[in-house]
Amino acid sequence: MDKHLTKACAGIALATLAGPFLLGCNSAGSTRSSAPAKSPGTSASVPFPVAVGDTWTYTLETVGLPPAVLVKKITGITPVPGGQRVSMAITEFVYGIPKKFHQDYLFGTDGSISFPPPGPITSALSPPNAGRVIVPPLSVVNSGRPVTWTVKMPPVKLAGRKISGKTHITVQGGGTASVTVPAGRYRVTVVNMTMSSTSSWVHKRIVMVQRMWFAPHVGEVGEEVIAASSGSGQVLSTEKLQSFTAR
């Protein structure tokens, strides 16, 4: 699975959108945009600016790992059937040491946001040829209707045993809320991604919830991954917007 999806199962990659998902970089060079960015590329889904050069800087905290800084920057936009392929350069800093990687997203004409194919996850609500849905169309998010599908994990060998499994994924709007992150206070649309996994190695079901917050003209301002299997509701990781720079 993609990093932005895997991080919810393993304590975030995401591994996207993200998450992304998403570390010792000083963000003093970033310019915080407090006024709404009127980008002509703003998505029709959960309002998300889409312009080359748009940059998001996040603080990332994960249980058992050192604090990190995550910088995401749009480097390219390409029209494709069903929407736009948005290329994102992502740099993760831990103790000031950068680790760079790349992720493509598909912003659909129906307003959905997904990872482009190839990918095992598909949804009838995603654009043509879409792979793995992060956010359904805004009308579906606002209705609270769940979008659910199942991913079968390809068999792998571990300690001499062949391990297989599957994950049931549900994406559902969670209404609106006010959240405060280092970049400020925002009124957000909440999107929850619930992952329920079983495998031939561990028969007990593992349930994680990735809760994402989207603000108009800013995009994702934060997210958290919650362990839901035991009912403890322990927050395993948090990603919070430190600054957003519009093109």
VENHU-V214289 format. One record per residue. N is the residue number from 0. OMEGA is omega in radians with two decimals (none if undefined). Layout:
n:N omega:OMEGA
n:N omega:OMEGA
This chain:
n:0 omega:3.12
n:1 omega:-3.10
n:2 omega:-3.09
n:3 omega:3.05
n:4 omega:-3.10
n:5 omega:-3.09
n:6 omega:3.09
n:7 omega:3.13
n:8 omega:-3.05
n:9 omega:3.10
n:10 omega:3.05
n:11 omega:2.98
n:12 omega:-3.11
n:13 omega:none
n:14 omega:-2.95
n:15 omega:none
n:16 omega:none
n:17 omega:1.83
n:18 omega:-0.93
n:19 omega:3.11
n:20 omega:none
n:21 omega:none
n:22 omega:3.04
n:23 omega:-3.11
n:24 omega:3.07
n:25 omega:-3.08
n:26 omega:-3.10
n:27 omega:-3.14
n:28 omega:-3.14
n:29 omega:3.12
n:30 omega:3.12
n:31 omega:3.10
n:32 omega:-3.09
n:33 omega:3.11
n:34 omega:3.12
n:35 omega:3.12
n:36 omega:-3.09
n:37 omega:-3.11
n:38 omega:3.13
n:39 omega:-3.13
n:40 omega:-3.10
n:41 omega:-3.08
n:42 omega:3.09
n:43 omega:3.14
n:44 omega:3.01
n:45 omega:-2.94
n:46 omega:-3.02
n:47 omega:-3.13
n:48 omega:3.14
n:49 omega:3.10
n:50 omega:3.12
n:51 omega:-3.13
n:52 omega:3.07
n:53 omega:-3.03
n:54 omega:3.10
n:55 omega:3.06
n:56 omega:-3.07
n:57 omega:2.87
n:58 omega:-3.08
n:59 omega:3.11
n:60 omega:-3.12
n:61 omega:-3.13
n:62 omega:3.09
n:63 omega:-3.13
n:64 omega:3.12
n:65 omega:3.08
n:66 omega:-3.10
n:67 omega:3.00
n:68 omega:-3.08
n:69 omega:3.13
n:70 omega:3.13
n:71 omega:-3.09
n:72 omega:3.09
n:73 omega:-3.09
n:74 omega:-3.13
n:75 omega:3.08
n:76 omega:-3.10
n:77 omega:3.07
n:78 omega:3.11
n:79 omega:3.07
n:80 omega:3.11
n:81 omega:3.13
n:82 omega:-3.13
n:83 omega:3.00
n:84 omega:-3.10
n:85 omega:-3.13
n:86 omega:-3.08
n:87 omega:3.00
n:88 omega:-3.08
n:89 omega:3.09
n:90 omega:3.12
n:91 omega:-3.12
n:92 omega:3.02
n:93 omega:-3.06
n:94 omega:3.11
n:95 omega:-3.12
n:96 omega:-3.08
n:97 omega:2.99
n:98 omega:-3.03
n:99 omega:3.02
n:100 omega:-3.00
n:101 omega:3.10
n:102 omega:3.03
n:103 omega:3.08
n:104 omega:3.06
n:105 omega:3.05
n:106 omega:-3.00
n:107 omega:3.07
n:108 omega:3.08
n:109 omega:3.10
n:110 omega:-3.14
n:111 omega:3.04
n:112 omega:-3.10
n:113 omega:2.95
n:114 omega:-3.12
n:115 omega:3.09
n:116 omega:0.07
n:117 omega:3.13
n:118 omega:-3.03
n:119 omega:-3.05
n:120 omega:3.06
n:121 omega:3.13
n:122 omega:3.10
n:123 omega:-3.11
n:124 omega:-3.12
n:125 omega:3.13
n:126 omega:3.09
n:127 omega:3.10
n:128 omega:3.13
n:129 omega:-3.11
n:130 omega:-2.98
n:131 omega:-3.01
n:132 omega:3.00
n:133 omega:-3.11
n:134 omega:3.05
n:135 omega:3.05
n:136 omega:-3.07
n:137 omega:3.13
n:138 omega:3.12
n:139 omega:3.11
n:140 omega:-3.09
n:141 omega:-3.13
n:142 omega:-3.09
n:143 omega:3.13
n:144 omega:3.13
n:145 omega:2.99
n:146 omega:-2.97
n:147 omega:3.03
n:148 omega:-3.10
n:149 omega:3.10
n:150 omega:3.04
n:151 omega:-3.14
n:152 omega:3.09
n:153 omega:-3.13
n:154 omega:3.07
n:155 omega:3.11
n:156 omega:3.13
n:157 omega:-3.13
n:158 omega:3.07
n:159 omega:-3.14
n:160 omega:3.07
n:161 omega:-3.08
n:162 omega:3.06
n:163 omega:3.14
n:164 omega:3.10
n:165 omega:-3.13
n:166 omega:3.03
n:167 omega:-3.07
n:168 omega:3.09
n:169 omega:3.05
n:170 omega:-3.02
n:171 omega:3.07
n:172 omega:-3.12
n:173 omega:3.12
n:174 omega:3.14
n:175 omega:-3.12
n:176 omega:3.00
n:177 omega:3.13
n:178 omega:3.09
n:179 omega:3.11
n:180 omega:-3.12
n:181 omega:-3.13
n:182 omega:3.14
n:183 omega:-3.14
n:184 omega:-3.06
n:185 omega:2.93
n:186 omega:-2.93
n:187 omega:2.91
n:188 omega:-3.08
n:189 omega:3.04
n:190 omega:-3.13
n:191 omega:3.03
n:192 omega:-3.13
n:193 omega:-3.13
n:194 omega:3.14
n:195 omega:-2.99
n:196 omega:2.99
n:197 omega:3.10
n:198 omega:3.11
n:199 omega:3.13
n:200 omega:3.12
n:201 omega:-3.03
n:202 omega:3.12
n:203 omega:-3.12
n:204 omega:3.09
n:205 omega:-3.10
n:206 omega:3.07
n:207 omega:3.06
n:208 omega:3.05
n:209 omega:-3.10
n:210 omega:-3.07
n:211 omega:-3.11
n:212 omega:-3.12
n:213 omega:3.13
n:214 omega:3.14
n:215 omega:3.05
n:216 omega:3.12
n:217 omega:-3.07
n:218 omega:-3.10
n:219 omega:3.13
n:220 omega:3.09
n:221 omega:3.06
n:222 omega:3.06
n:223 omega:3.09
n:224 omega:-3.02
n:225 omega:3.04
n:226 omega:-3.06
n:227 omega:-3.07
n:228 omega:-3.05
n:229 omega:-3.08
n:230 omega:-3.12
n:231 omega:-3.13
n:232 omega:-3.13
n:233 omega:3.08
n:234 omega:-3.08
n:235 omega:3.12
n:236 omega:3.08
n:237 omega:3.08
n:238 omega:-3.04
n:239 omega:-3.10
n:240 omega:3.09
n:241 omega:3.09
n:242 omega:3.05
n:243 omega:3.12
n:244 omega:3.09
n:245 omega:-3.13
n:246 omega:none
